[in-house]
Amino acid sequence: MAETDPARPDGATGVLVLADGTVLWGRGFGAEGAAVGEVCFNTAMTGYQEVMTDPSYAGQIVTFTFPHIGNVGANAEDVEAINPHALGCIVREDVTDPSNFRSTQRFDGWLRNHGRIGLSGIDTRALTRAIRIQGAPNGVIAHAADEQFDLDALREQARAWPGLEGMDLARQVSSTQSYSWQDGLWTLGAGYATHAANPDGPHVVAIDYGLKRNILRNLVAAGARVTVVPATARYEDVMVHGPDGVFLSNGPGDPAATGVYAVPVIQELLRVGTPIFGICLGHQLLGLAVGATTSKMHQGHRGANHPVKRTADGRVEITSMNHGFAVDAASLPANAEATHVSLFDGSLAGLRLTDRPAFSVQYHPEASPGPQDSHYLFEQFVAQLKSAA
C-alpha cells in the first residue's frame, strides 16, 4: 500500500482514497467524477461486464485481481442488468483495444456511457492483500482529466460513508413493478433464446432483491414459467400470481436490514408450505426467516473459482460467489441443515429445511461469469414443483 499522502505523479488522472487516509494514484478512465463505497476484490478472470452489472455490487468498488480487464471489449449481451450497479472498478493495466469478435465497443467507452469510473495503474496485488488482512475498507474512487483533486474532501467523504452494515440496498436496485420473463439461455450464433418459457410449466414467482438475469434464464431453461415481483412485495402480492414455487434472488446490502420487510413474507410462505429456492441474499433471508443469524464477513467471497463441498456425498463444486455477509452456521435451528460448505473458510454455503420444501445456496449456480457445476439446482427445483403438481 502507498504512504498516506504520496506526491501525485505526472499524468495521474485518477485516485483511490481510503477511509484510513491511504491515497493510491492511478490513471482514470470511463466517466469523470467521484463515487464512495466499499472497496472489495474479485478474482474472476472473465466476465467483467457481468460483474459490473450484477446488482449485488451496489455500493461497492470492485478491484479486479486479473490484470487484463477490458481486453475483450464490451457488448450488449454480457450484462446482468440494464445498467452497471458497481460504483467503479480498479485494474492493473490500462484498457486496450478489444480483441474479440463479439465486441462492439471498448470497455472504457462502455463505462463512460454508463457513468461509471475506472482506475488503472494500481498495484492490485498490494490492494488485494491489504483487503485480505485488514478487511474491506470504505473509499472514494475519483477521475478528473485535469488532474485536480481535493484529497482532504475525498478523505472526509470516505470516512463519512456509513458502510454496508445496516444498509438496505435491495429496494434501490429492485424492479418497481411485476413482469413476466420469457428468455432462455445464450448460445453461440443465436444469442439468447426468446419466448422460451414453457406455458404449461410450473409457475415460479421470483422476488427481486437485485436479481441477475441469468438466474431467470436458467429457471426458464429448466422448464418453468417465471413472474418477477419487487423486493417489497407483500405475501398477498406474491400469492395473487398463484405460484407453484417462489424464488428468492440475490441482491446487495445487509440481509438483516432487508429482512425487516422480506422476512415476514418468507415466513408466511413457509407457513403455508410454498416451495422455496434462494440464492445469495435470498439464502441469507431464508436463514433469517427460520431464526438463524447473519454477520458481515471480514473480506467476503467474490470470484468464479470458489470450491464448495456438498455435505450429502462430499462432491466438490467450483462455484461463482459474490457476498460480504453470511449465515452463521452455528445459529441454524433444528429444522435446518447445512447442505454445502465453503472449502476456503468453512462458512455455510447452503441449507435446507427438513420440515418444509425450502432450500438455498450462498453461491451463484447460474454463474455468469463462472463454472456451470451447479446448474442442476435449477433443474432440481423445477422438477420438485412438477412432481408436486
Phi, psi and chi 1 to 4 in degrees:
 res  aa     phi    psi   chi1   chi2   chi3   chi4
   1 MET       -  155.8  -62.9  -67.8  -71.2      -
   2 ALA   -79.4  163.3      -      -      -      -
   3 GLU   -68.7  171.0   58.2 -170.8   57.9      -
   4 THR   -60.2  -48.5  -59.5      -      -      -
   5 ASP  -130.6   71.0 -103.9  -17.9      -      -
   6 PRO   -69.5  151.7   28.5  -34.9      -      -
   7 ALA   -62.9  140.7      -      -      -      -
   8 ARG   -71.8  121.6 -179.2  177.5   61.0   79.8
   9 PRO   -73.8  157.7   26.0  -32.7      -      -
  10 ASP   -59.9  138.6  -68.5  -20.2      -      -
  11 GLY    81.2    7.7      -      -      -      -
  12 ALA   -79.3  101.8      -      -      -      -
  13 THR  -102.8    5.5   57.1      -      -      -
  14 GLY  -145.1  156.8      -      -      -      -
  15 VAL  -153.7  147.9   67.6      -      -      -
  16 LEU  -116.6  122.8  175.7   68.7      -      -
  17 VAL  -117.3  120.8 -179.6      -      -      -
  18 LEU   -93.8  161.8  -56.6 -178.2      -      -
  19 ALA   -64.2  -24.4      -      -      -      -
  20 ASP   -82.6    3.2   66.9    0.4      -      -
  21 GLY    99.4  -10.3      -      -      -      -
  22 THR   -61.1  136.7  -60.9      -      -      -
  23 VAL  -121.3  125.2  174.6      -      -      -
  24 LEU  -120.4  115.7  -61.4  175.0      -      -
  25 TRP   -87.1  147.0  -67.4  104.2      -      -
  26 GLY  -158.9 -161.7      -      -      -      -
  27 ARG  -113.7  119.9  -66.2  176.9  -68.2  -84.0
  28 GLY   -76.3  148.9      -      -      -      -
  29 PHE  -147.6  173.3   61.8   93.2      -      -
  30 GLY    74.9 -142.6      -      -      -      -
  31 ALA   -77.3  152.9      -      -      -      -
  32 GLU   -89.0  157.6  -68.8 -169.8   65.0      -
  33 GLY   131.4 -160.8      -      -      -      -
  34 ALA  -144.3  148.2      -      -      -      -
  35 ALA  -144.2  140.1      -      -      -      -
  36 VAL  -114.7  138.6   60.3      -      -      -
  37 GLY  -176.7 -168.0      -      -      -      -
  38 GLU   -86.0  134.7 -179.6 -179.9  -87.9      -
  39 VAL   -94.6  118.5 -177.4      -      -      -
  40 CYS  -125.6  179.2   61.9      -      -      -
  41 PHE  -132.6  150.6   66.0   85.9      -      -
  42 ASN  -126.8  131.5 -175.9  -65.4      -      -
  43 THR   -97.1    5.1   58.9      -      -      -
  44 ALA   -65.7  142.5      -      -      -      -
  45 MET   -90.2  -14.9  -63.1  174.8   64.9      -
  46 THR  -135.7  170.6   61.5      -      -      -
  47 GLY    83.5   31.4      -      -      -      -
  48 TYR   -66.5  -29.4   49.0   81.2      -      -
  49 GLN   -67.8  -41.5  -94.8 -168.8  -77.6      -
  50 GLU   -62.6  -39.6  -69.1   94.8  -34.7      -
  51 VAL   -64.3  -48.7  169.5      -      -      -
  52 MET   -64.3  -28.6  -67.8  -62.4  -65.4      -
  53 THR   -97.5   -0.6   54.4      -      -      -
  54 ASP   -69.6  119.0 -179.5   -9.3      -      -
  55 PRO   -59.6  -20.4  -26.8   36.8      -      -
  56 SER   -64.7  -16.7  -65.8      -      -      -
  57 TYR   -91.1    7.8  -81.6  106.5      -      -
  58 ALA   -56.3  136.0      -      -      -      -
  59 GLY    81.6    8.7      -      -      -      -
  60 GLN  -128.0  150.0  -66.1  178.4  -60.1      -
  61 ILE  -110.1  120.8  -58.7  163.9      -      -
  62 VAL   -96.4  123.2 -177.3      -      -      -
  63 THR   -93.1  118.6  -57.0      -      -      -
  64 PHE   -89.9  123.0  -73.4  104.3      -      -
  65 THR   -77.1  -26.4   62.0      -      -      -
  66 PHE   -73.1  129.2 -175.5   66.6      -      -
  67 PRO   -73.9  -26.5   26.0  -34.9      -      -
  68 HIS  -100.3   58.1  -56.9  -64.4      -      -
  69 ILE   -78.7  130.8  -62.1  -60.5      -      -
  70 GLY   101.5   -4.1      -      -      -      -
  71 ASN   -72.0  -16.3   58.7  -11.4      -      -
  72 VAL  -107.0   11.0  -63.4      -      -      -
  73 GLY    73.6 -154.5      -      -      -      -
  74 ALA  -142.8  156.5      -      -      -      -
  75 ASN  -150.0  176.2   61.5   64.2      -      -
  76 ALA   -86.3   -5.4      -      -      -      -
  77 GLU   -94.8  -34.3  -70.3 -175.0  -38.2      -
  78 ASP   -86.0   54.9  -65.3  -15.5      -      -
  79 VAL  -130.2  150.3  -65.2      -      -      -
  80 GLU  -105.8   -4.6  -69.8  -59.9  -39.5      -
  81 ALA  -156.1  168.6      -      -      -      -
  82 ILE   -61.3  -41.7  -64.0  174.5      -      -
  83 ASN  -126.0  158.5  -63.6  -54.2      -      -
  84 PRO   -63.1  145.2  -20.2   31.8      -      -
  85 HIS  -111.2  -26.3  -73.7  -79.8      -      -
  86 ALA   -63.5  142.5      -      -      -      -
  87 LEU   -72.1  -29.9  -62.1  169.9      -      -
  88 GLY  -179.0  178.6      -      -      -      -
  89 CYS  -140.0  151.1   64.3      -      -      -
  90 ILE  -121.1  128.1  -59.4  165.7      -      -
  91 VAL  -135.1  163.7  -59.2      -      -      -
  92 ARG   -82.0  -54.2  177.5   67.6 -175.4   94.2
  93 GLU   -97.5  152.6  -58.1  -66.4  -23.9      -
  94 ASP   -62.6  148.1  -68.3  -22.8      -      -
  95 VAL   -67.8  128.5  175.0      -      -      -
  96 THR  -103.2  174.8   60.8      -      -      -
  97 ASP   -60.6  139.6  -72.2  -27.0      -      -
  98 PRO   -69.3  151.1   23.6  -32.4      -      -
  99 SER  -132.8   75.9  179.3      -      -      -
 100 ASN  -163.2  137.0 -173.0  -80.0      -      -
 101 PHE   -69.2  -16.0   73.0   99.0      -      -
 102 ARG   -91.2   -6.8  -63.9  178.7   62.4 -124.7
 103 SER   -70.2  139.0  174.2      -      -      -
 104 THR  -118.1  -12.8   57.4      -      -      -
 105 GLN  -163.0  164.9   68.0  178.9  133.9      -
 106 ARG   -70.2  151.4  -73.7  173.2   56.0  110.1
 107 PHE   -63.8  -40.0  178.6   53.2      -      -
 108 ASP   -65.1  -36.6   49.1    2.7      -      -
 109 GLY   -66.5  -37.7      -      -      -      -
 110 TRP   -63.3  -43.4 -179.8   81.3      -      -
 111 LEU   -61.7  -44.4  -75.8  177.2      -      -
 112 ARG   -61.8  -42.3 -176.6  169.2   56.4 -106.7
 113 ASN   -62.6  -27.2  -69.5  -14.5      -      -
 114 HIS  -103.5    8.9  -71.2  -74.9      -      -
 115 GLY    70.6   30.9      -      -      -      -
 116 ARG  -114.3  145.6  -68.9  -63.0 -174.6  -94.6
 117 ILE   -98.8  138.9  -58.0  167.6      -      -
 118 GLY  -119.6  153.1      -      -      -      -
 119 LEU  -139.4  117.0 -178.2   61.3      -      -
 120 SER  -111.1  173.1   66.3      -      -      -
 121 GLY    80.4   14.7      -      -      -      -
 122 ILE   -95.3  142.9  -61.7  -63.6      -      -
 123 ASP   -75.6   87.5 -174.8  -17.1      -      -
 124 THR   -69.0  -25.3   50.7      -      -      -
 125 ARG   -65.6  -45.4  -74.4 -171.5  176.2 -175.9
 126 ALA   -65.3  -41.2      -      -      -      -
 127 LEU   -65.3  -43.3  179.7   56.0      -      -
 128 THR   -62.6  -42.8  -62.6      -      -      -
 129 ARG   -61.6  -40.8 -179.4  175.8  175.3   81.4
 130 ALA   -63.2  -40.2      -      -      -      -
 131 ILE   -65.6  -40.8  -65.9  171.6      -      -
 132 ARG   -62.0  -39.1  -71.7 -177.2   60.8 -163.7
 133 ILE   -82.0  -45.4  -64.8  171.2      -      -
 134 GLN   -99.5  -12.5  -58.5  167.3   17.1      -
 135 GLY    95.1  165.5      -      -      -      -
 136 ALA   -71.2  118.7      -      -      -      -
 137 PRO   -89.5  162.6   34.7  -35.3      -      -
 138 ASN   -83.9  146.4  -64.1  -18.7      -      -
 139 GLY  -162.3  170.0      -      -      -      -
 140 VAL  -120.9  128.3  177.5      -      -      -
 141 ILE  -102.7  132.2 -175.0  172.7      -      -
 142 ALA  -137.9  146.6      -      -      -      -
 143 HIS  -137.6  124.0  172.4 -157.2      -      -
 144 ALA  -140.2  116.7      -      -      -      -
 145 ALA   -62.2  -26.8      -      -      -      -
 146 ASP   -85.9    3.3   62.1    5.3      -      -
 147 GLU    64.6   22.7  -55.5  179.4   21.4      -
 148 GLN  -103.1  119.1  -60.5  -58.3  -53.3      -
 149 PHE  -134.4  139.9  -60.3   93.9      -      -
 150 ASP   -98.8   91.6 -175.3  -20.8      -      -
 151 LEU   -61.8  -38.1  -65.8 -176.7      -      -
 152 ASP   -62.3  -41.7  -71.3  -23.5      -      -
 153 ALA   -67.8  -39.7      -      -      -      -
 154 LEU   -66.6  -40.6  -65.1  176.8      -      -
 155 ARG   -62.8  -42.6 -171.7  178.6  -69.2  111.6
 156 GLU   -66.4  -36.8 -179.0   55.0   35.1      -
 157 GLN   -63.4  -41.3 -173.7  178.7    2.7      -
 158 ALA   -65.2  -41.3      -      -      -      -
 159 ARG   -70.3  -30.7  -70.8  172.0  175.8  163.8
 160 ALA   -80.2  -19.2      -      -      -      -
 161 TRP   -68.1  130.1 -165.6   67.4      -      -
 162 PRO   -73.5  -16.7   25.7  -34.6      -      -
 163 GLY    91.3  168.6      -      -      -      -
 164 LEU   -77.9  -23.8  -67.6  177.8      -      -
 165 GLU   -65.4  126.3 -160.2  160.4    5.7      -
 166 GLY    84.9    4.3      -      -      -      -
 167 MET  -102.5  123.6 -170.7  175.3  -70.3      -
 168 ASP   -92.9  109.0  170.0   33.5      -      -
 169 LEU  -107.9   -9.6  -65.7  175.9      -      -
 170 ALA   -59.6  -44.5      -      -      -      -
 171 ARG   -67.4  -20.6   67.6  171.4   73.2 -134.8
 172 GLN   -77.7  -29.2  -64.0 -178.1   24.0      -
 173 VAL  -105.3  -10.7  -59.7      -      -      -
 174 SER   -71.3  157.2  173.0      -      -      -
 175 SER   -63.4  155.9   58.3      -      -      -
 176 THR  -102.9   -4.8   57.1      -      -      -
 177 GLN  -147.2  162.9   59.0 -173.7   10.1      -
 178 SER   -79.2  151.4  -59.8      -      -      -
 179 TYR  -158.3  158.5   61.6   92.4      -      -
 180 SER   -94.9  151.4   62.5      -      -      -
 181 TRP  -120.6  132.1  179.9  -89.3      -      -
 182 GLN  -119.2  -18.5  -61.0  -70.9  -32.7      -
 183 ASP   -78.7  149.1  -68.6   -6.5      -      -
 184 GLY  -109.0 -158.4      -      -      -      -
 185 LEU   -76.1  162.6  -63.0  174.3      -      -
 186 TRP   -87.4  140.9 -176.4   91.8      -      -
 187 THR  -133.7  149.3   55.3      -      -      -
 188 LEU   -62.1  129.2 -177.7   64.0      -      -
 189 GLY    89.2  -20.0      -      -      -      -
 190 ALA  -116.9  -19.2      -      -      -      -
 191 GLY    75.1 -151.1      -      -      -      -
 192 TYR   -81.6  136.3  -68.6  110.2      -      -
 193 ALA   -66.1  126.3      -      -      -      -
 194 THR  -102.2  150.0   57.8      -      -      -
 195 HIS    49.6   44.8  -54.4  -67.9      -      -
 196 ALA   -95.0   -8.1      -      -      -      -
 197 ALA   -67.5  140.4      -      -      -      -
 198 ASN   -79.8  112.5  178.2    4.8      -      -
 199 PRO   -63.0  -19.7   23.8  -33.6      -      -
 200 ASP  -103.1    4.6  -60.5  -42.8      -      -
 201 GLY   -77.2  166.7      -      -      -      -
 202 PRO   -61.0  145.0   19.7  -30.3      -      -
 203 HIS   -92.9  118.0 -171.1 -164.4      -      -
 204 VAL  -106.3  124.4  174.1      -      -      -
 205 VAL   -97.8  118.8  171.5      -      -      -
 206 ALA   -99.7  121.5      -      -      -      -
 207 ILE   -86.5  121.5  -56.5 -179.8      -      -
 208 ASP   -91.5   95.7  176.1   12.5      -      -
 209 TYR   -92.7    5.0  -56.2  114.7      -      -
 210 GLY   132.0   45.4      -      -      -      -
 211 LEU   -73.3  154.4   60.6   77.7      -      -
 212 LYS   -92.2  141.8  -65.2  171.6   62.7 -178.4
 213 ARG   -61.6  -32.8  -70.0  176.3  172.0  177.8
 214 ASN   -67.3  -21.5 -146.1   44.5      -      -
 215 ILE   -63.5  -46.8  -71.4  173.4      -      -
 216 LEU   -64.1  -38.9  -57.7  178.7      -      -
 217 ARG   -63.2  -38.0  -63.4  178.2 -174.9  120.3
 218 ASN   -71.0  -34.9  -87.7  -83.5      -      -
 219 LEU   -63.2  -42.6  -72.9  169.9      -      -
 220 VAL   -64.3  -44.3  167.3      -      -      -
 221 ALA   -62.5  -28.3      -      -      -      -
 222 ALA   -80.0   -7.2      -      -      -      -
 223 GLY   110.6   10.6      -      -      -      -
 224 ALA   -95.5  158.3      -      -      -      -
 225 ARG  -105.2  143.0   53.8 -168.2  177.5   94.4
 226 VAL  -127.6  134.5 -179.3      -      -      -
 227 THR  -121.7  133.6  -61.6      -      -      -
 228 VAL  -104.4  135.4 -179.8      -      -      -
 229 VAL  -125.0  155.2  -61.7      -      -      -
 230 PRO   -64.5  162.1  -20.4   32.0      -      -
 231 ALA   -58.6  -34.0      -      -      -      -
 232 THR   -89.5   10.3   53.8      -      -      -
 233 ALA   -59.2  137.3      -      -      -      -
 234 ARG   -81.5  168.7  -59.0  166.7  -58.2  167.9
 235 TYR   -55.0  -43.1  169.5   74.5      -      -
 236 GLU   -64.9  -33.9  -65.1   79.0    9.5      -
 237 ASP   -67.7  -30.8  -61.7  -32.3      -      -
 238 VAL   -76.1  -48.2  174.3      -      -      -
 239 MET   -72.7  -20.2  -62.2  -53.4  -69.7      -
 240 VAL   -63.0  -20.9   73.3      -      -      -
 241 HIS   -86.1   -4.1  -64.4  -74.8      -      -
 242 GLY    62.3   54.7      -      -      -      -
 243 PRO   -73.0  143.7   29.4  -36.6      -      -
 244 ASP   -82.9  -24.9  -63.2  -56.9      -      -
 245 GLY  -158.6  161.4      -      -      -      -
 246 VAL  -123.4  134.8  170.8      -      -      -
 247 PHE  -107.0  132.1  174.4   77.7      -      -
 248 LEU  -103.9  117.2  -49.1  176.1      -      -
 249 SER   -84.1  171.6   85.8      -      -      -
 250 ASN   -69.0  174.9   63.6  -66.8      -      -
 251 GLY   168.9  173.7      -      -      -      -
 252 PRO   -94.7  173.3   35.7  -35.8      -      -
 253 GLY    85.5 -171.4      -      -      -      -
 254 ASP   -85.9  120.5 -172.1  -23.9      -      -
 255 PRO   -59.8  -31.9   20.0  -32.6      -      -
 256 ALA   -64.7  -34.6      -      -      -      -
 257 ALA   -72.8  -44.1      -      -      -      -
 258 THR   -66.7  -31.3  -58.0      -      -      -
 259 GLY   -63.8  -18.8      -      -      -      -
 260 VAL   -54.3  -41.3  170.7      -      -      -
 261 TYR  -106.4  -21.7   55.0   85.2      -      -
 262 ALA   -83.0  -39.7      -      -      -      -
 263 VAL   -60.4  -44.9  162.4      -      -      -
 264 PRO   -58.6  -35.3  -26.3   36.5      -      -
 265 VAL   -65.8  -46.3  176.1      -      -      -
 266 ILE   -64.5  -40.5  -61.8  169.2      -      -
 267 GLN   -61.5  -38.4  -70.7  175.2  -29.8      -
 268 GLU   -68.9  -38.6 -168.6   64.3   15.8      -
 269 LEU   -62.7  -40.5  -68.3  169.1      -      -
 270 LEU   -65.6  -38.1  -69.6  171.2      -      -
 271 ARG   -60.3  -38.4 -173.8 -172.9   66.2   80.3
 272 VAL   -91.8    1.8  -61.3      -      -      -
 273 GLY    81.7   22.4      -      -      -      -
 274 THR   -69.1  128.5  -56.5      -      -      -
 275 PRO   -61.0  137.1  -25.1   35.9      -      -
 276 ILE  -133.0  139.9  -67.1  174.8      -      -
 277 PHE  -132.4  125.7  173.2   27.4      -      -
 278 GLY  -123.4  148.9      -      -      -      -
 279 ILE  -129.1  133.1  -73.9  176.9      -      -
 280 CYS    59.4 -110.0 -161.6      -      -      -
 281 LEU   -59.5  -37.0  178.3   58.8      -      -
 282 GLY   -61.1  -37.2      -      -      -      -
 283 HIS   -63.4  -44.5  158.6   77.6      -      -
 284 GLN   -65.7  -39.9  -63.0  158.4    5.9      -
 285 LEU   -68.0  -36.5  -67.9  172.1      -      -
 286 LEU   -63.7  -41.8  178.0   60.5      -      -
 287 GLY   -59.1  -45.5      -      -      -      -
 288 LEU   -63.2  -36.9  -70.3  172.0      -      -
 289 ALA   -65.6  -25.7      -      -      -      -
 290 VAL  -100.9    7.2  -62.9      -      -      -
 291 GLY   104.1    1.9      -      -      -      -
 292 ALA   -77.6  171.7      -      -      -      -
 293 THR  -117.2  159.7   58.6      -      -      -
 294 THR  -123.7  158.6   57.7      -      -      -
 295 SER  -148.6  156.6   57.3      -      -      -
 296 LYS   -77.7  135.7 -164.9  171.7 -168.9  -56.0
 297 MET   -84.4  160.4  -55.4  174.0   75.1      -
 298 HIS   -63.0  -48.0  178.2   67.5      -      -
 299 GLN  -129.9  -17.2   67.1 -178.3   43.3      -
 300 GLY    81.8  176.0      -      -      -      -
 301 HIS  -121.3  119.2  -68.5  163.6      -      -
 302 ARG  -146.6  111.3  -61.8  174.4 -176.8   88.7
 303 GLY   166.8 -178.6      -      -      -      -
 304 ALA  -117.4   23.0      -      -      -      -
 305 ASN  -139.4   35.7   57.0  -12.3      -      -
 306 HIS   -93.4  117.6  -73.1 -112.2      -      -
 307 PRO   -78.2  133.4   28.8  -33.4      -      -
 308 VAL  -129.1  131.7  165.7      -      -      -
 309 LYS   -96.8  133.0 -175.8  173.0   74.7  171.8
 310 ARG   -85.7  120.8 -158.9  160.3   63.6 -168.9
 311 THR   -69.9  -25.5   58.3      -      -      -
 312 ALA   -66.3  -38.8      -      -      -      -
 313 ASP  -134.7    1.6   56.2   10.4      -      -
 314 GLY    79.3    2.3      -      -      -      -
 315 ARG   -66.5  141.9  178.4  176.2  176.0  175.5
 316 VAL  -104.2  127.5  175.2      -      -      -
 317 GLU  -108.1  136.3  -57.6  170.8   21.5      -
 318 ILE   -90.6  123.4  -54.6  -58.2      -      -
 319 THR  -126.5  163.8   71.2      -      -      -
 320 SER   -98.3  133.5  179.4      -      -      -
 321 MET  -132.8  152.3  -74.8 -161.1 -179.9      -
 322 ASN  -160.3   88.9  170.7   23.5      -      -
 323 HIS  -156.0  146.0   64.7  107.1      -      -
 324 GLY  -115.8   -2.2      -      -      -      -
 325 PHE  -123.5  158.5  -67.7   81.1      -      -
 326 ALA  -146.0  154.1      -      -      -      -
 327 VAL   -78.0  131.6  176.7      -      -      -
 328 ASP   -75.5  113.3  -57.4  -44.7      -      -
 329 ALA   -58.9  -37.7      -      -      -      -
 330 ALA   -67.3  -15.5      -      -      -      -
 331 SER   -93.5   -0.9   70.3      -      -      -
 332 LEU   -62.4  136.4  -71.0  177.9      -      -
 333 PRO   -73.8  175.2   29.3  -36.2      -      -
 334 ALA   -64.0  -27.2      -      -      -      -
 335 ASN   -91.8   14.2   67.1  -31.5      -      -
 336 ALA  -127.8  134.2      -      -      -      -
 337 GLU  -126.9  147.7   62.5 -179.6   15.8      -
 338 ALA   -72.0  132.3      -      -      -      -
 339 THR  -111.1  -22.8   57.6      -      -      -
 340 HIS  -142.7  144.9  -60.0   77.6      -      -
 341 VAL  -134.9  135.6  177.0      -      -      -
 342 SER   -68.1  131.0  167.2      -      -      -
 343 LEU   -85.5   -4.1  -68.6 -178.6      -      -
 344 PHE   -78.6  -46.0  -84.3  164.7      -      -
 345 ASP  -139.8    5.8   59.5    9.8      -      -
 346 GLY    78.1    6.3      -      -      -      -
 347 SER   -71.2  157.0   59.1      -      -      -
 348 LEU   -66.4  128.6 -176.5   69.3      -      -
 349 ALA  -121.2    3.2      -      -      -      -
 350 GLY  -176.6  151.1      -      -      -      -
 351 LEU  -148.5  159.5   66.5   86.8      -      -
 352 ARG  -141.8  152.0   65.1  176.0  -71.4  -88.6
 353 LEU   -92.6  139.8  -58.3 -172.4      -      -
 354 THR   -86.6  -14.5   57.8      -      -      -
 355 ASP  -119.8    7.8   59.2  -10.8      -      -
 356 ARG  -144.4  151.6  -64.4  -73.0 -169.9  -81.4
 357 PRO   -80.8   69.1   30.7  -35.5      -      -
 358 ALA  -139.8  135.8      -      -      -      -
 359 PHE  -150.0  164.9   70.5   98.7      -      -
 360 SER  -160.0  159.3   60.0      -      -      -
 361 VAL  -133.1  148.0  -69.2      -      -      -
 362 GLN   -78.2  -25.7 -180.0   61.9   79.7      -
 363 TYR   -90.4 -175.5   54.1   91.6      -      -
 364 HIS  -113.1   94.0  -76.0  -98.0      -      -
 365 PRO   -67.2  -18.0   22.9  -33.1      -      -
 366 GLU   -77.2  -10.7   83.3  -72.6  -10.6      -
 367 ALA    60.2 -128.4      -      -      -      -
 368 SER    57.7   66.9 -171.5      -      -      -
 369 PRO   -90.2  167.7   35.6  -37.8      -      -
 370 GLY   133.7  176.0      -      -      -      -
 371 PRO   -72.6  164.1   27.0  -33.9      -      -
 372 GLN  -110.7   26.1  -60.0  178.3    0.3      -
 373 ASP   -59.1  -28.0  -64.1   24.4      -      -
 374 SER  -109.3   14.5  -51.7      -      -      -
 375 HIS   -58.7  -24.2  -85.9 -170.6      -      -
 376 TYR   -58.9  -22.6   72.2   89.9      -      -
 377 LEU   -64.8  -35.8  -69.1  170.5      -      -
 378 PHE   -66.7  -43.3  -65.6   99.5      -      -
 379 GLU   -64.7  -38.2  -62.4  166.7   -0.5      -
 380 GLN   -62.9  -43.7  175.6 -178.6  -51.5      -
 381 PHE   -65.6  -49.0  179.4   54.7      -      -
 382 VAL   -66.7  -37.5  175.3      -      -      -
 383 ALA   -63.8  -37.3      -      -      -      -
 384 GLN   -60.7  -41.7  171.8 -170.4  -11.4      -
 385 LEU   -68.0  -38.1  -56.7 -177.4      -      -
 386 LYS   -64.4  -41.5  -69.9  178.4  179.1  177.6
 387 SER   -69.8  -25.0   64.2      -      -      -
 388 ALA   -85.7  -13.5      -      -      -      -
 389 ALA   -68.9      -      -      -      -      -
